[in-house]
Amino acid sequence: MQTNLSESAKRLARGEEAESILRTCVHCGFCTATCPTYQLLGDELDGPRGRIYLIKQVLEGEPVSASTQLHLDRCLTCRNCETTCPSGVKYHDLLDIGRAVVEQQVPRPLGQRLLRQGLRAVVPRPALFKALTRTGQALRPVLPAALKNKLPARVAPAGERPAPRHARRILLLEGCVQPALSPNTNAAAARLLDRLGISVEAAPEAGCCGAVDYHLNAQEQGLQRARRNIDAWWPAVEAGAEAIVQTASGCGAFVREYGHLLEKDPHYAAKAARVSALSRDLVEVLRDEPVEQLGLCAEQRLAFHCPCTLQHALKLGGQVESLLTRLGFTLTPVPDGHLCCGSAGTYSLTQPVLSTQLRDNRLNALESGKPQVIATANIGCQTHLDGAGRTPVRHWIEIVEAALNQENRHA
């Protein structure tokens, strides 16, 4: 695509990168066919090709309006378009650049500002989020449905974590909302890894991965969180930790970006590249281990919801399904498995109407094979899908560990 960036756009820290991405796009439109928001709205400007054109206009100095901002806000950043694109357009990077420029030029209404500031104030702080979640659960009977659906009806207790005792050590990102909404997920992962001879090492100073701030257009604050995590993990990295593991693919996708996003930071570029290279989704660790030695699971019918971050960002589509099949589970077919559930980080709160439509469409597809339970690999998707009160939704590692424990009791 021919571009003619304005002088101010050329001076942007990522101006050169934006121009390179724009020139990669050939405007073929293949991306439009797999875009969830285009499928719902049928508007060219609510598809990747249209949004790329809008960002091009912005970077060429054309007037920017609230309409431009709305079309960019409606993007889920699911990156389905990147999987489809034959030209390798790095759409999510261009979107980050374009959104930041638009944010500076278009003042948001007060309600939007308060919502976004509130999310940034609460979500990345696990202790505060947990306290508010517990308060919400205590008040659950009197809460409006919109809020009630955001709180899990049941929270499995975490159970004990084994103390580190193996030569093989990994770091585990605890996450922001997962300790409150699904505390057993990381605990189950730690117990299963321990049985395979891998210990989870604590890094208490590590916090939010930075994605919440970054994707709500507080990009420098998001990068500051990334730097703090790098500092928190670095002693263990130097001591030989073999991986930095995430059980939430949304966090994993962002940690994998640290190297790129901090490549121009003279103090953190090398460390960020090392951290990104060590970043692993849990399935990447377990798929290479002899998990069958732990036993085979009693037959259960599962539908697996593959989060967008797992299949489109991390390129790990099919990996969890393969592992579950190895362990004896029966997986039901899921039509249109490439589509987004509508959670998309904070999207379910900033774009509730579109998010609910996408959720219901996804559940219809997931439930079409009559599964007993729906498994997923990201806390946002898990909470969002489970909030409909239909088929139970759990993280796949919890389902696996519970099934293996049951088998051991029967053995």
N, C-alpha and C positions, 0 to 999 in steps of 0.2 A: 504494500500500500504506500503510495506517495505521501510524504509528510512535509510540513513546513512549520516546525515548532517556533513559537514566539520566543523573543529574547529572554523573557522571564522563565519560560519553561526550560530553555537551554541551561539556565543557571541553577535549576533544581539539582539537588544532590543525586537524584536518580533520573535526571533528564535524558542522559545518553541511553540509559537502559530502556526508558519508555519509548524513545525513538526507534531503537533496535527491535523492540517487540512489535510496534506498530508496522514496521516495514516487513516483518515476518508474515503478518496476516495477509492472505490473498482474497479475503472476503467471499470464500466459497459457500459459506452457510451450512456446512455439515454440522457445526456445533449447535445450530438452532434446533435441529431435530431431536437432540437429547437434553435440551435445557428445560428443567422443571417449571420455571416461571413462564417461559414462552408457551409451554403446553397448557398452562392454566389460563394465561391472559391473552395469548394470540397477538401480542404487540411486538413488532420488530425491536423496539427499544427496550423491551424486557427479555431480550435474548442476548447472547454474548456478542454477536456481530453488531447489533445496534448499540450496545454499551461501549464497545470498542470505538465505534464511530463518534459517540458522545464524548468519550475521553479524548479522542483525536481533536475534536472541535475545541475542547477546553484547553488543550495544550498548544493549540494554534492561535489562542487568544480570542476565540469567539465568546460572546456573552454567556454567562452561566446562570441558570435559573434554579428555582426550587424543583421544577420538573426534572431537570438533569439529576439533581440529588436524589429524588424519589426513585428514578429508574436504577441508579447505582445502589441505593439502599435495598431495593427489592432483590438484588442478587444474593443467592445463598452462599456464594463462594464454594459450591459443592465440587467444582473443578471437573464435572462430567464433560464439559466442553473440551478440556485439555486431553482427556482420554480419546475423544472423538476426532480432535483436530489433526489433519494429515500434515500440517505445516509446523507443528511443535510450538504453537504460540503460547507463551507463558502468561496466560490471561490473568491469573490471580495476582501476579506481580504488577501488571499494568493497572488492574483494578485498585490495588493498594495505593499506587502513585496517584491515580485519578481521583480517588475518594479524598485523599489528603488535600489536594489542590482545591477541590470543590468545597470541602469543609471550611477552608479559610475564606472563601468568597461568598458563601451562602449562609446567613445566620439561621439557625434552627429556631422553630417556635419554642416557647418556654416549656411546654409539656414534654417535648422530645429531649430538650436539654436536661431536664430533671430526671427523666427515665434513664438516659444514658449515664449521667453522673451517678445516679443511684446504683445502677448495675456495676459500674466501675468501683464504687465505694464498698460494695457488699460482696460480690461474687469472688474476687480474688483473695478474700480474707477468710480462710477456713474456719477460724474460731467464731468470728462474727456470723458467718453464714450458718454454721451449725446451731448457734444460739437462736437465730431467727427461725431456722427450720423447726427446731423443737417447740418454740413458741407457736408457730403456725400449726403444728400437729396437735398441740393442746387445744387450740381454738378451732380445729378442723370443722366441727359440726356447724359453726356459725359463719364460716368463711364463704364468700361468693364462689361459684363454680370455677371461674377463671383462675382463681388462686388455688383452690382445692386441687385442681388437676395438676398443678405444678409440684405438689407434695406427694411423695410415695405413700400409698395406703399402708404398706408394710415395709419395715426396714430390718433385714436380717442382721443380728449382732455379729460383730467382726470375728469373735473367737480369738484364740491366742495365736501369736506369731512365734515361730521358733527362733531362738537366739542364734546369731551367726556361729557356725562351727565347721564350715567347709573351706577348703583352700580356694575354691572358685567363688568369687564375690561379684555381685552386681549391685547397682544403685536402682532404686525404684521411685519414680516420681509419684508423690502421694496425691497431687491434684488439689483443686479448690473445693469443688462441690461434692466430689465422690466420698470423702470421709463422712459427710453428713447424710447423703442420699443413698449410698451403697457401701457402707464401711467394710463389709465382708469381702469386697472384690479384691483389694490389694492383699488382705490377710490370706484369702484362699490362694492367691498367686504365690505368696511367700511360702505357704505350707507345701504346695505342690512342688515348687522349685527346690525346697529343702529335701524332699523325698528323692529328688534327682541329683542331689549332691551340689546344689548351688545355694549359697546363702545370700540373703538380702541385707545389705549394709545400710544403716541409717544415715541420712544427711538432713538433720533437722532444720538447718538454715535455708534449705531449698524451699521455694514457695510456688506461687502461680507461674505457669510457663510463660505468661505474658500475652497470650492470645486474646484474652478478653479486652484488655486495654487496646492492643494493636488493632483489632478489628472493629473497635468503636471509635477509630480515628484518633486515639491518643497514642500515636505510634512511638514517640520517644519514651513514654512511660512503659510501654510494652517491652521495648528494648532494654530499659533499665532493669526490669524484672529478669530478662534473659541474662544480663550481666551478673546479677546477684546469684542466680542459679549456677552459672559457670563457676563463680567464686566458691559456692557451697560444695560443688561436686569435685572441684579440682584436686584437693588433697587425695581423695579416693581414686581419682583418675591416675594421678601420679603413682599411687601405691599399687596400681595394677588391676583396678576394677575392669571387668571384661565388657561391660555394657551398661548403658543407662536405659532402663526399661520403663515403658509406659503401658498401663492397662487401658488407658483411654486414648483411642486413636486420634482424637482431636488434639490432645496435648502433644502426642507424638509427631503429628504433622508439623506443628509449630516448632518443636525442638529441632526437628530435622532441617528447619529453615535458618537456625541460628547462624550457621556458617555464611550463608548468603547475605543475610540481613546485617551482619556485623563485619563484612569483609573489608570495609573501609575504616574500621575502628583500629587505630594502631596498637591499642592496648589489649584488645580482645579478639582480633581477627584470627590469630593462630589457635587460640584456645577454643573459640567458637567452632572453628572447622573441626577440631578434634572431638568436641562434644557431639556435634552433628554426626560425625563418623561413627561414634559409639552408640548413638541413639538406636533403640530397637523397640518395635512393638512386641508385646509378650509372645505373640504367635511365632515371631522370628526366632525366639529362643527355644520354645518348646518343640517346634517342628523338627529341629535337628537333634532332639534327645530321644532316647528309647522309651517313650511314654507308654508303649504297650506293656512294658515290664511291670507297670503299676497295676495292671489288670484291665479288663474290658468292661465297659459300662453295660448295665442292664438296658435292654432296648427301650429307647424313648424316641418319640417323634418330635423332631425339632424343626422349626423354620429359622434360618439364619438371616438376620438383617445385616448386610454388609455396609457399615457406615461409609459415607462418601470419602471421609478422610482416610479410611483404610484402603479403599479400592482405587480412588482417583488421585489422592495426594501421595500415599505411601506405596501405591502399586502392589498391594497385597491381596487383591481380590482372589477368592478361591482357597486361600491358605488356611483360614480357620475351618472352612467346610471340609477340607482334606483331613485336617487333624481330627475333627469330630468323627468323621467316617472311620478313620484308623482306630478310634476308640470304641466303635461299635454303635454309635448313634445312627438313627435313620433320619435323613434330611428330606423334608418335603420340598417340592418345587416352589420357586418364588418367581412369578412373572415380573418382568421389568425390574430385575434386581439391581440395575444400575441407577435407579432414581432415588432422589433424596426424600427423607422422611419429614423434612421441614424443621428439624430442631436447629441445626446450624449455629451452635453456640448460643448467642442471645437472640437469634432471629425469631424464636417462638414468642418472645416478649415484644420485640420491636415491630414485627409484622405478623400479628396473631391470626388474622383472617387467612392469609396465604398459607401460613404454617399449619393451621388446622386442616385445611383442604388437603395439603400434601400428606399429613399424618394419616388421615382417614383413607386416602387412596393407597398408601403404603400398607396399612393394616389389612385392607381388603385383599391385597396381593399376598401378604404373608399368611393370612388365615385361609387362603383358598385351598391349601393342602391339608387342612384340619390338623395342625400341630397341637401337641399338648402344651408346649411352651415356646416362646420366641427368644432366641439368643441373639445377642449383639456384642459389639466390642467398643462401645463408647458410652460414657455415662449420660451425655446429653441426649442421644438417641434413646437410650434405655428409659430415662425419666419421661421423655416426651411421648413415646409410644405407650408406655405403661399408664400414663395419665388418662388415656381414653377409657380405662377400666374394662378392657376386653380380655384377650388372651394375655396371661402373665408374661412379662418381659424381664429377662435377667442377663447379666454378663455371662458369657460362655464359660469363663474360668470357674465361676461359682457352680454352674451346672455340672461341669466335669468333676470338680473336686467332691461335690456332694455324691455324685454317682459312684465314683471310685471308693469313697468311704463306705457307701452302702454295700458295694461288692465285697470289700474287705470284711465287713461285719458278717456277711453270709458265708464267707470262705471257711 
